[in-house]
Structures are given as structure tokens and as C-alpha cells.
Amino acid sequence: MKAAAGWMWCGLLLAVAGCASSGPPRPTWELLMPPIKEGQIYTYDLEAPLGSWDAVTDAGYASKDLCETDWSAILDNWKKQAVNRSEQHGGTFQVELGRMKNARCVATDDPRLVGAN
């Protein structure tokens, strides 16, 4: 019985040591674009606090590189569709394209996100 108890303590200590050595969780990244200025449908606000910026996707990214790679792909896709979408949606698409061009990859633990909606 004492041997079994000894093994249990050993297992417990290994589990605790494993948790302690894993360190803090790595931040995830979000792709955010500036919000539309209140009451001005054709203008976006680059000066707005980062916490009020809009997420481009619901997905988080494991690294800044992955976020920036996705941002580049999304932006390229939007640029390819610019002519057709501008004809269908007028100036609103150009505003959305401008917002996307000014998007940023931001770590979710960035202190500037405090007060996010």
C-alpha cells in the first residue's frame, strides 16, 4: 500500500511540474480593421481606439505570421473583386476595401484592446 501511495505522489508531482514548466499561454492574434465613423457611412476612423476596431474574421491566429498571411490573401481577393463589387455596392465597397487595407494583426493580450466592445 505504501508503494502505491508513493507512486501516486510521484505522479502528482510530475503533473504539477509539467504544468509549471509549460509557461503562460501564448497570445493568439486577431485581424482587426478600423471602424466606420459614427454617422458617416463612407468614412472609417483610423484614430479610433484599437478596442473599438472590428474583427475581419471570427478565427484567431496562432501567430502574427499566420495572421498577416491571411490578411494578405484576403486583401488580394478583395482587390480582384473590386471592379464588380464597386459596381454592385457603390462607394461602400471602396470604404470596406480601405478598411481592409488598414487592417492590423493584433495580439489578443495587447493592452490597447482594453475596453473592446
C-alpha positions as a Markdown table, in Angstrom:
| # | Residue | x | y | z |
|---|---|---|---|---|
| 1 | Met | 0.0 | 0.0 | 0.0 |
| 2 | Lys | 2.8 | 2.4 | 0.8 |
| 3 | Ala | 4.4 | 1.7 | -2.6 |
| 4 | Ala | 1.2 | 2.6 | -4.4 |
| 5 | Ala | 0.8 | 5.8 | -2.3 |
| 6 | Gly | 4.4 | 6.7 | -3.2 |
| 7 | Trp | 3.7 | 6.3 | -6.9 |
| 8 | Met | 0.6 | 8.5 | -6.6 |
| 9 | Trp | 2.6 | 11.3 | -5.0 |
| 10 | Cys | 5.3 | 10.9 | -7.7 |
| 11 | Gly | 2.6 | 11.1 | -10.4 |
| 12 | Leu | 1.1 | 14.2 | -8.8 |
| 13 | Leu | 4.5 | 15.9 | -8.5 |
| 14 | Leu | 5.2 | 15.2 | -12.2 |
| 15 | Ala | 1.8 | 16.6 | -13.2 |
| 16 | Val | 2.4 | 19.8 | -11.2 |
| 17 | Ala | 5.9 | 20.1 | -12.6 |
| 18 | Gly | 4.6 | 19.7 | -16.1 |
| 19 | Cys | 2.0 | 22.4 | -15.6 |
| 20 | Ala | 4.5 | 24.8 | -14.1 |
| 21 | Ser | 7.0 | 24.3 | -16.9 |
| 22 | Ser | 4.6 | 25.0 | -19.7 |
| 23 | Gly | 4.6 | 28.7 | -19.0 |
| 24 | Pro | 1.9 | 31.2 | -19.8 |
| 25 | Pro | -0.3 | 30.6 | -22.7 |
| 26 | Arg | 0.8 | 32.1 | -26.0 |
| 27 | Pro | -1.3 | 35.0 | -27.2 |
| 28 | Thr | -3.5 | 34.5 | -30.2 |
| 29 | Trp | -3.8 | 37.1 | -32.9 |
| 30 | Glu | -6.8 | 38.8 | -34.4 |
| 31 | Leu | -7.1 | 40.6 | -37.7 |
| 32 | Leu | -8.9 | 43.9 | -37.0 |
| 33 | Met | -9.9 | 46.8 | -39.3 |
| 34 | Pro | -10.8 | 50.3 | -38.3 |
| 35 | Pro | -14.5 | 51.0 | -37.6 |
| 36 | Ile | -16.8 | 53.2 | -39.6 |
| 37 | Lys | -17.1 | 56.7 | -38.2 |
| 38 | Glu | -20.3 | 57.1 | -36.4 |
| 39 | Gly | -22.9 | 58.7 | -38.6 |
| 40 | Gln | -20.6 | 58.8 | -41.7 |
| 41 | Ile | -21.2 | 55.6 | -43.7 |
| 42 | Tyr | -18.4 | 56.4 | -46.2 |
| 43 | Thr | -15.6 | 57.1 | -43.7 |
| 44 | Tyr | -13.6 | 54.9 | -41.5 |
| 45 | Asp | -11.8 | 56.0 | -38.3 |
| 46 | Leu | -8.1 | 55.3 | -38.1 |
| 47 | Glu | -7.8 | 57.2 | -34.9 |
| 48 | Ala | -10.4 | 55.1 | -33.0 |
| 49 | Pro | -9.1 | 53.2 | -30.0 |
| 50 | Leu | -8.0 | 49.7 | -31.1 |
| 51 | Gly | -10.5 | 48.2 | -28.7 |
| 52 | Ser | -13.3 | 49.5 | -31.0 |
| 53 | Trp | -11.9 | 48.1 | -34.2 |
| 54 | Asp | -13.9 | 45.3 | -36.0 |
| 55 | Ala | -12.7 | 41.7 | -36.4 |
| 56 | Val | -12.3 | 40.7 | -40.0 |
| 57 | Thr | -12.9 | 37.0 | -39.3 |
| 58 | Asp | -14.1 | 35.0 | -36.3 |
| 59 | Ala | -10.9 | 32.9 | -36.4 |
| 60 | Gly | -8.0 | 33.7 | -34.2 |
| 61 | Tyr | -4.4 | 33.0 | -35.4 |
| 62 | Ala | -1.7 | 31.2 | -33.6 |
| 63 | Ser | 1.0 | 33.6 | -34.8 |
| 64 | Lys | 1.4 | 37.1 | -36.2 |
| 65 | Asp | 2.8 | 35.5 | -39.4 |
| 66 | Leu | -0.3 | 33.4 | -39.9 |
| 67 | Cys | -2.5 | 36.4 | -39.4 |
| 68 | Glu | -0.5 | 38.6 | -41.8 |
| 69 | Thr | -0.5 | 35.8 | -44.4 |
| 70 | Asp | -4.3 | 35.5 | -44.2 |
| 71 | Trp | -4.7 | 39.3 | -44.3 |
| 72 | Ser | -2.6 | 39.4 | -47.5 |
| 73 | Ala | -4.7 | 36.7 | -49.1 |
| 74 | Ile | -8.0 | 38.4 | -48.1 |
| 75 | Leu | -6.8 | 41.7 | -49.4 |
| 76 | Asp | -5.6 | 40.3 | -52.7 |
| 77 | Asn | -9.0 | 38.6 | -53.1 |
| 78 | Trp | -10.9 | 41.8 | -52.4 |
| 79 | Lys | -8.7 | 43.8 | -54.8 |
| 80 | Lys | -9.5 | 41.2 | -57.6 |
| 81 | Gln | -13.2 | 41.7 | -56.9 |
| 82 | Ala | -13.1 | 45.5 | -56.6 |
| 83 | Val | -14.5 | 46.4 | -60.1 |
| 84 | Asn | -17.5 | 44.1 | -59.8 |
| 85 | Arg | -18.3 | 44.8 | -56.2 |
| 86 | Ser | -17.9 | 48.6 | -56.7 |
| 87 | Glu | -20.5 | 48.5 | -59.5 |
| 88 | Gln | -22.9 | 46.5 | -57.3 |
| 89 | His | -22.3 | 48.3 | -54.0 |
| 90 | Gly | -21.1 | 51.8 | -54.9 |
| 91 | Gly | -18.9 | 53.7 | -52.6 |
| 92 | Thr | -19.5 | 51.3 | -49.6 |
| 93 | Phe | -17.2 | 48.7 | -51.1 |
| 94 | Gln | -14.4 | 51.2 | -51.6 |
| 95 | Val | -14.8 | 52.1 | -47.9 |
| 96 | Glu | -14.6 | 48.5 | -46.9 |
| 97 | Leu | -11.6 | 48.0 | -49.1 |
| 98 | Gly | -9.9 | 51.0 | -47.4 |
| 99 | Arg | -10.7 | 49.5 | -44.0 |
| 100 | Met | -9.2 | 46.2 | -45.1 |
| 101 | Lys | -6.0 | 47.9 | -46.4 |
| 102 | Asn | -5.6 | 49.5 | -43.0 |
| 103 | Ala | -6.3 | 46.3 | -41.0 |
| 104 | Arg | -3.8 | 45.2 | -38.4 |
| 105 | Cys | -2.9 | 41.9 | -36.8 |
| 106 | Val | -3.1 | 42.4 | -33.0 |
| 107 | Ala | -2.2 | 40.1 | -30.2 |
| 108 | Thr | -5.3 | 39.3 | -28.0 |
| 109 | Asp | -3.3 | 40.3 | -24.9 |
| 110 | Asp | -2.4 | 43.7 | -26.3 |
| 111 | Pro | -3.3 | 46.3 | -23.6 |
| 112 | Arg | -4.8 | 48.6 | -26.3 |
| 113 | Leu | -7.7 | 46.2 | -26.6 |
| 114 | Val | -9.0 | 47.1 | -23.1 |
| 115 | Gly | -12.5 | 48.3 | -23.4 |
| 116 | Ala | -13.3 | 46.4 | -26.5 |
| 117 | Asn | -16.9 | 46.0 | -27.4 |
